[in-house]
Amino acid sequence: SEVILSAHQPNHLPGLQLFNKIMLSDAFMHVPHCQFQRGSWHHRNYIDSGLLTVPVTGPYPSAIDEVKIDFTKPWQRKHIRAIEIAYGNEPFFEDYFPDIKYCIDNAVTLYSLNRHLMNWLTTWLGCDKFDKLMYSTDGVMAITSIKDPVDMIIKMCQLVGADTYLSNEGARAYIGPEEEKRMAEAGVAHRWQQFTQPYYGQELAINHGMLSVIDLLFAKGPKSHDIIFNAGTIAP
């Protein structure tokens, strides 16, 4: 049977689609050595009261794991307060908020903040059932010298013993028929995630209801896993 790998940059409090992709995979790799993009999901996301952005100071251009947080701004207090105001009355608030608050209070770099939050989020959502959460910069997995995205995908698959790579729609910007042919020649099949944002009672006025996964967790708790899992499939 096929072994499916997917990968993504470490985003801040990501939305549901990323966790669906993880659930559809046998292995998942974070790639923090990729280029940081200011104003992207790398350092911001929506909750039901608006956008939370971690202020950064650069240096630019740099990798996600090299970006420094701007601690001259009182962003930690603002984020914690915004989350409390937005979700303090939700049924599962106390189940998750203390650990989220701890991660924000103890942030050192953007990458370590995103990594610690992801560790909690994947645990809460039952995505840690396999030892499948890896990082491209760790030890034997280090692939940081590879610049070409397709070469990187092939190498990542070889490292984890995967014969299939799963992409979300955003990857169409750099994966087309030619790239898929190169992957196939290296023994890697390419598949696409099909995801539809689920409605679970969230505020639709903010970013069309595509909010950070914490919005779902605070509202639905343990049911969040199935809501996310059922929102996407692998295209035939």
C-alpha positions in Angstrom: 0.0 0.0 0.0 1.1 3.5 -0.7 2.9 5.7 1.9 1.8 9.3 1.6 3.9 12.2 2.7 2.8 15.9 2.8 4.6 19.0 3.9 4.1 22.6 4.8 5.8 25.7 6.2 5.2 26.2 9.9 2.2 28.6 9.9 0.8 30.5 12.9 -2.3 28.9 14.5 -3.2 27.4 11.1 -6.6 26.8 9.6 -8.5 23.5 9.2 -7.1 22.6 5.7 -3.6 22.0 6.9 -4.8 19.6 9.6 -7.0 17.7 7.1 -3.9 17.3 4.9 -1.9 15.9 7.9 -4.8 13.5 8.7 -4.8 12.2 5.0 -1.1 11.5 5.2 1.1 8.8 6.7 3.9 11.2 7.3 4.1 15.0 7.5 7.2 17.3 7.3 7.4 20.9 8.4 9.8 22.9 6.3 11.0 25.9 8.4 14.0 26.5 6.1 11.7 27.9 3.4 11.5 31.6 2.7 9.6 33.7 5.2 6.9 35.9 3.6 5.8 39.0 5.5 2.0 39.3 5.7 1.5 35.6 5.1 0.1 32.8 7.3 3.7 32.3 8.6 3.0 34.9 11.3 -0.8 35.6 11.3 -4.2 34.1 11.2 -7.9 34.9 11.8 -9.9 34.3 14.9 -13.6 35.2 15.1 -12.8 38.8 16.1 -10.3 39.5 13.4 -6.6 39.0 12.5 -3.9 38.1 15.0 -0.4 39.0 13.7 2.9 38.3 15.4 5.1 41.4 14.8 8.5 40.5 13.3 11.7 42.4 12.7 13.5 40.3 10.1 16.2 40.0 8.9 14.8 40.1 5.4 15.0 38.0 3.3 15.4 35.0 5.5 14.1 31.6 6.3 11.1 31.1 8.6 13.3 29.7 11.4 15.6 32.8 11.3 12.9 35.5 11.7 12.9 37.4 14.9 9.8 38.6 16.8 9.5 42.3 17.5 9.2 42.3 21.3 9.1 46.1 21.4 5.3 45.7 20.7 3.0 44.3 23.4 1.6 41.7 21.1 1.6 38.8 23.6 -0.8 40.6 26.0 -3.0 41.7 23.0 -3.2 38.2 21.5 -4.0 36.5 24.9 -6.7 39.1 25.6 -8.2 38.9 22.1 -8.4 35.1 22.4 -10.0 35.4 25.9 -12.6 37.9 24.8 -13.4 36.0 21.6 -13.7 32.5 23.2 -13.9 32.8 27.0 -17.5 31.6 27.0 -17.0 28.7 24.6 -17.6 25.2 26.1 -14.0 23.9 25.6 -12.1 27.1 26.4 -10.5 25.9 29.5 -9.4 22.6 27.9 -7.0 24.4 25.5 -6.4 28.0 26.5 -3.9 27.5 29.3 -1.4 25.8 26.9 -2.0 28.3 24.1 -1.4 31.1 26.6 1.8 29.4 27.9 3.2 29.1 24.3 2.5 32.8 23.6 3.8 34.0 26.9 7.1 32.1 26.4 7.6 32.8 22.8 11.3 33.3 21.8 11.3 33.1 18.0 8.5 32.9 15.5 9.5 29.4 14.5 9.7 28.0 18.1 6.3 29.6 18.8 4.7 28.1 15.8 6.3 24.7 16.5 5.2 24.6 20.1 1.6 25.6 19.2 1.6 22.9 16.4 2.7 20.3 18.9 -0.3 21.0 21.0 -2.7 21.4 18.1 -1.8 18.1 16.5 -2.0 16.3 19.9 -5.4 17.7 20.6 -6.7 16.8 17.1 -5.3 13.2 17.3 -2.8 13.9 14.5 0.1 12.5 16.5 -1.1 8.9 16.3 1.9 8.1 14.1 5.4 9.5 14.6 4.8 11.4 11.4 5.4 15.0 12.4 9.0 15.8 11.2 11.0 18.9 10.5 13.2 19.5 7.5 15.9 21.0 9.6 16.3 18.2 12.1 19.5 16.1 12.1 19.3 13.3 9.5 16.3 14.9 7.9 18.2 18.1 7.0 17.4 19.0 3.4 18.1 22.7 3.8 20.6 22.9 0.9 18.0 21.9 -1.8 16.5 24.9 -3.5 14.3 23.3 -6.2 10.9 22.5 -4.8 10.5 19.3 -6.8 14.0 18.0 -5.9 13.1 18.8 -2.3 9.8 16.8 -2.5 11.6 13.8 -4.0 14.3 13.9 -1.3 11.8 14.2 1.5 9.9 11.2 0.2 13.1 9.2 -0.1 14.1 10.1 3.5 10.8 8.9 5.0 10.2 5.9 2.6 7.1 7.5 1.0 6.1 6.7 -2.6 3.3 9.3 -2.8 3.3 13.1 -2.2 0.1 15.0 -1.3 -0.3 18.7 -2.2 -3.0 21.2 -1.5 -4.3 23.5 -4.2 -1.8 26.3 -3.4 1.0 24.0 -4.8 -0.4 24.4 -8.4 1.8 27.5 -8.5 4.9 25.3 -8.8 3.6 21.8 -9.6 2.3 21.1 -13.1 2.5 18.1 -15.5 6.2 18.5 -16.1 7.0 18.5 -12.3 4.7 15.5 -11.8 6.6 13.7 -14.6 9.9 14.4 -12.8 8.5 13.1 -9.6 7.1 9.9 -11.3 10.5 9.3 -12.8 12.0 9.3 -9.3 9.4 6.9 -8.1 7.1 9.4 -6.4 3.4 9.6 -7.4 1.7 13.0 -6.9 -1.8 13.5 -5.5 -4.0 16.5 -4.8 -6.0 17.2 -1.6 -9.7 18.2 -2.2 -10.9 20.3 0.8 -14.1 22.1 1.5 -14.2 24.4 4.4 -16.8 23.0 6.8 -19.5 25.0 8.6 -19.7 24.3 12.3 -21.4 27.4 13.5 -18.4 29.8 13.1 -18.5 33.5 12.4 -18.7 33.8 8.5 -18.1 37.5 8.3 -14.4 37.1 9.1 -12.4 35.6 6.2 -15.5 33.7 5.0 -15.4 31.5 8.1 -11.9 30.2 7.3 -10.5 30.7 10.8 -7.7 29.3 12.9 -8.3 25.8 14.1 -8.6 27.1 17.7 -12.0 28.6 16.7 -13.2 25.0 16.1 -11.4 23.5 19.1 -12.9 25.9 21.6 -16.4 25.3 20.2 -16.4 21.6 19.5 -13.6 20.1 21.6 -13.1 16.3 20.9 -15.5 16.5 17.9 -13.0 18.7 16.0 -11.0 15.7 14.7 -14.0 14.2 12.8 -15.2 17.6 11.5 -11.7 18.2 10.0 -11.2 14.7 8.8 -14.6 14.6 6.9 -13.9 18.0 5.2 -11.3 16.7 2.7 -10.3 13.7 0.6 -7.5 12.8 -1.8 -8.5 13.4 -5.5 -8.9 10.1 -7.4 
